[in-house]
Amino acid sequence: MNVTQAVKQYVSKMIESSGPGMKVLVIDKETTSIVSMVYTQSEILQKEVYLFERIDSQSRENMKHLKAICFLRPTKDNVEYLIQELRRPKYSVYFIYFSNVISKSEVKALAEADEQEVVAEVQEFYGDFIAVNPHLFSLNLVGCARGRAWDPALLSRTTHGLTSVLLALKKCPMIRYQHSSDMAKRLAESVKQIITKEYELFDFRKTEVPPLLLIVDRSDDAVTPLLNQWTYQAMVHELLGLNNNRIDLSGVPGVSKELREVVLSAESDDFYANNLYLNFGEIGTNIKNLMEDFQKKKPKGQQKLESIADMKAFVDNYPQFKKMSGTVSKHVTVVGELSRLVSERSLMEVSELEQELACQSDHSSAQQNVRRLLQNPKLSELDAARLVMLYALRYEKHSSNNLPALMEELHRKGVSESYRRMVQAVVEYGGKRVRGTDLINPNDAVAITKQFFKGLKGVENVYTQHQPLLQETLDQLIKGRLKDSQYPYLAPSTLRDRPQDIVVFVIGGATYEEAQSVYSLNRSTPGVRIVLGGTTIHNTKSFLDEVMAATTPGRGAERSQGSGRPASRR
Amino acid sequence: MPMKGRYPIRRTLEYLQKGDIVFKNTVKIMTVNYNTHGELSDGARKFVFFNIPQIQYKNPWVQVMMFKNLTPSPFLKFYLDDGDQVLVDVEGKDHKDISQHVKKILGKSEEVLQAEELARMVHSNPANFGPKKYCLRECMCEVEGQVPCPGRIPLPNEMRGKYKAQMKGTEWSSNPENIMASSYPPPFEEQEEVREGFLCPLCLKDLQSFYQLQSHYECEHSGEDRDVKGQLKNLVQKAKKAKDKLLKRDGEDRAESGSHECHECLYNGGVNPYMWEPQELGATRSHLDYFKKHRAARIDHYVIEVNKLIIRLEKLTSFERTNTDAAKIREIFFFFQAIEKSVVSWVNDQDVPFCPDCGNKFNIRNRRHHCRLCGSIMCKKCMENITLPSAYKLTSATKEGMSFLGSPSLSPSSSVQGSRRGSISSMSSVSSVLDEKDDERIRCCRHCMCMLHKREQHMDEKDYAPEIVKFYEKLRMCMEKVDQKAPDYIKMAESLNAGESTYNLSHANGLRLEVQKYYELIDALSKKILMLGMNEEPKPHPKTQQLQRMIRYTATLFVQEKLLGLMSLPTKEKYEEMKEKRKQDQERKLQLEKQALQEAQNKRTEEKPRDRLHVVASTNGEAAQMQKSSMTKVGGWLPSSGAPRNWENSDPLLQQIDNIQSFIQQAREASRVDEVNMLEENLRQLQDEYDQQQTLLAMELSKRAAEEEAVQEEQLQILHEREWEREQQKKTSLQHSRTHYSHSREVKSVQEGVYGKPTLGVGTSDSTQNKISPLSKTQSLRVFQHWPNQENMSPLPQCEREPQLGASAEQHKKPTSSLNPFEDASTPLEDDPSNPFHEEMSKSNGKKDNNPFEEEDEDSKNEVTSVGASNPFEDYGNPFSEPSQNAAKPFTEATSTNPFDMDEDAVDENIIEEELLLQQIDNIRAYIFDAKLSGRIDEVELLSENLRELQRTLQEQKQKRR
């Protein structure tokens, strides 16, 4: 159930089975990110893979002394490129791996192109997803919804991605989906279809409790991606943007050249792995410790190396020191930038209010606070819009809902038109009409008492009170109390036992906050392994893009928001 | 408990289990001292009778010992793991009181016991099975990979007894050894024939191997497969349903307890996703077979086409045109046109009015041209020409293969069948001319040209191995070597750094150098790869450059990671220090053992005078101390040069020593140090045994010591001295590195020992020696004088007694004869001790801290001689020392050529230092390179500063050396 490991094993298997010698990895756009998420360059270099080539690149040279390992998605384009390649092979041997199911006819076409017998292997290795963390995968697809329905191309891509996860983990699951979401049902059905079609692929050893695939829709919980985050990974993504484990720091004032773009990979960076889910305060302390450690190890420039022993000690410690200095400078820069942004945008206040909006139900104080904070000149457009969005979502149906006034406030503050339009769009995307379960107002007695107790206990950390809806859902699922009416099974049979292996897929993108709660669920629940996936991993910005894409039928069409929503919600 | 009455065992067990004393974990041993009679010991007796069995039962890991009647008052004693002891007086106490008391002070409290009990029963313990409410699993069968309980999923037929019995009846024994067999219900019950081997379960076809069977199954039965699978699925489904029914109640049960459970789960702890167990490779599917099938068809076609062309080309080119003269040209032209036409039938001119490629009409000006290879027609523009050289090249590969089929034949239709890869089986060498205008070329169409071109390219590439490949292969080889050697080296270095003597320092140094050489090689090779073709004018393709850069980068990474992981070796000095320390530790242990042994021996030799014993005891303690510190080689060897040795009975010992020396040399050359530890152990055992034997003998002899005869004494004395001394040599060679050599004392003892030379070597100068005036020549004293010395020699204290005690004529023979058996006993084992000796010797040889001492020794020697010159005892000294010098020569030459050793050591040290320096310089250079690569200028500066420093030091070293 470790997706990172699954992809890594696939890649190492590919490289190993090609034997010794210089190798070139031929990849396409998507497999590039798939591979780069699990392997660092130096790791893959050690396996004698010296070049990375895009299959569609024209500038490749004839290098008959190289072996080519092709890891490609089985798209039409790729197959066509590969046919061209095989007609005039540039490398001595080709090991071809497709990341998903490829049709027989395409294999035949390839075979007929291979006149020089350069192909030594044709296999399907189901690494068709981007493994972010061991329990988190993404497909890097934004804007999968057109209105309330799937974009057909993206539906098939998502289906392929999801089935490849199942194949890589060797799970043939039972499927549950969110009843209120049509998209979830469509996806569930097409996954089921693939499983039936490729039944011999899914013929794994039966476990006592079959694994479970749960498909939910982002629109059910539009609040989570709107909140500011305070755990390391989530925060980096929210404020700096984490793209395939890379962050772009070129906007940071005074950043050195080598730190323009840094890679944060838990696989190769211990500090990052240890602090992934710690909150900002704890990271501060840890980074301080790291610095102190580093200072101790740092050889002093002015210190004379008087004896051979000194020199020897210096030389012995040097590599360690160097490795450490890389880590230290990276994290210090990142955390420094984070704290700069926090103070510049007064995110502490914003976040406090966000949490209040999300977790408490005092309308008047919420409204006052929002108004007050909107006066704050430091508040960025995005944050202002975000607060109003949260307010709008939270008190959508409240009797004294005063959204127009707040919108007016936004207008006066000079927040641009596009942001103001987004407020409306978010309500449309994740408003009450869409939600199957009630996100904010608990409606059954247990939940009410729970919330009551929560209120009684007080909150430990004002910035992290919010629990994503997914956590609640999974909690119930693990306990076997998730209602069949809300999350029906696709097949007639239902699961009687408590599920053990769970794959959750969020249409419209997961968030790192959810990843964290899945992580802690994994840690706290024995015998249960949960893997979270999403069409992408959202931060607020990308989520708003997603919302805009979903609510505007036809990309770029300038229609008024009111009529922009498709009437039909099948 | 007596085994009487009903249920003796059950009753006993019950009784034992009633015991309530469970000791804390710290308690290791419990002893009970009690008396078998007496009022006061009554409670203790009862305690032993009633409670001890219970205690032992409940505390199986505590050793319980009873001592009867040793002390007047009974007591308990407990030994704890930290060395503490707890004493409990039980005199006059009731056994219940005793057990209560013991329980209170050393037993585990109720709470602790309870907690432990709970921990043992804890839910998360995966070893517990039971209702889901309490345990993780209900049954073993829920663990993945276990056979499911037959109650839930019925076993396959062949695993059930009933079915088997039934089968026995019907004599069905065909067992298809097939993967499917186990799950597929055997359908051949009626079959009489017994068949074995790799049978297909569906069609019973016998296939030779597992793989054949598998492929057969996949090919032939992939359709039917579904049915089988369907059946299987049905079976599983049914089983599932049955199971669901069974589990239904459980499920409800669980739902109720769900929340409670989950709450607990939080504390039981799940697993960090990063720690999830390793998983197998995900699903894969190979299309290779399918691919190959389709490719094969295609390739066959392609290969035949190409071969056809090549054969035709071959025919056309094999004509030798040198002998054509102008007169015949026309004639020949027609002749050859006929031949050309016979190679391939030309397309009829009338059939092709237009050029098929460009569509131009053929007329007088635009003439038709025929492709000589396929016979098709095209215009001049669309025509291609194959030059003769390339034609030869294309055909040469095939010619070689058929050179033995010489005879020319005109039949063009001779077989074209060949292997797919173009080695044509037979071909006629038909002569051919080319067009009269351009007889250097062969006309052909574009299509044929294209195919031939591909073929040519292919041929080119087949043998083409660019330079980079050669370098790269070398590079990989070096890397592999490093991968092999580096772990060895690291192991060695670790061991050496810990001061162990398993490995030889110089050997390790050699290995280090070797590994470093490989690193240099890797560096050089990767640099070469990087620079490949960079100087040529058309720069290599950017991709090639990138490849070269990446290889270089990898090599740098490799070197950095591995080389910098190479820990440095200790310098010789340091190593010696560490070794010394370690050895001291071992010595101390050894000494303790020896002492214990000594005491035991002393007890046995109680008949000996008490004061003597006392001396032994006191000196023993001192000797133990002495041996902790180091004694130098010279100190150890000095006496050897001062003792006479030309006696016949010294031979075995002499031989032994010689042997040892030769062994040392051999072993040193072979640098075999691995067995040293084992040998040391052997040696010690040997010595111990030797000691014991000697002691026995000495005891025997001591009884006769009273009958000494004065006349022979002198001679005997010398003899014994020599004997003793030889032994001492042996020993000192062992000891000299550990016994402390106190310089000032040595001088004194030398002065004292001028007469009794042997004492010199011991290098001890305790009070006992002072007591003995060198002037007192009386035998008794002399005998005595040796005693303390011998005791000081403590590892072999007894063996020296014997010669001194046996100081009579008969005894003179006796000891020698009695010595021999020992000699015999020890000679076969000589090989064993020799190596340890060698080790010790070599250690001391290779030791640098010898130097100052040696010089001192030299001084002291001088002193001795000078003192000796002015000494009144000179007379005594001379006669001894003169013969000894001759005799001692082999020793001194062989082992203790001190001044030379010293020099060598000093030089050695310099070399080592230089090596170290060079290493460091190399390392730093690597860092600098790296730092430059990653552009950290401040580091570069710092490093180059260091580098300069190092280089300066190196220079200084070199100068010093000169």
Interface residues (C-beta under 8 A of the other chain):
Chain A: M1 N2 Q5 A6 Q9 Y10 K13 P20 M22 S42 L45 Q46 E48 Y50 L51 E53 S59 R60 E61 M63 K64 H65 L66 S92 V101 I102 K104 V107 K108 L110 A111 E112 D114 E115 Q116 E117 V119 E121 V122 Q123 E124 F125 Y126 G127 N133 P134 H135 L167 A168 L169 K170 L201 F202 D203 F204 R205 K206 T207 E208 K257 E258 A266 A273 P299 G301 L305 I308 M311 K312 F314 V315 D316 Y318 P319 K322 D475 I478 K479 G480 R481 R496 D497 R498 Y519 L521 N522 R523 S524 T525 P526 G527 V528 R529
Chain B: S124 L136 E142 E144 K229 V236 D244 L247 K248 G251 R254 A255 G258 S259 E261 C262 C265 L266 N268 G269 G270 V271 N272 P273 Y274 W276 P278 Q279 E280 L281 G282 A283 T284 R285 S286 H287 L288 Y290 F291 K292 K293 H294 R295 R298 I299 Y302 K454 H458 E461 Y464 A465 P466 I468 V469 Y472 R476 H541 P542 K543 T544 Q546 L547 M550 I551 Y553 T554 L557 F558 Q560 E561 L564 G565 M567 S568 E913 L916 L917 Q920 N923 I924 Y927 D930 S934 G935 D938 E939 L942 N946 E949 L950 T953
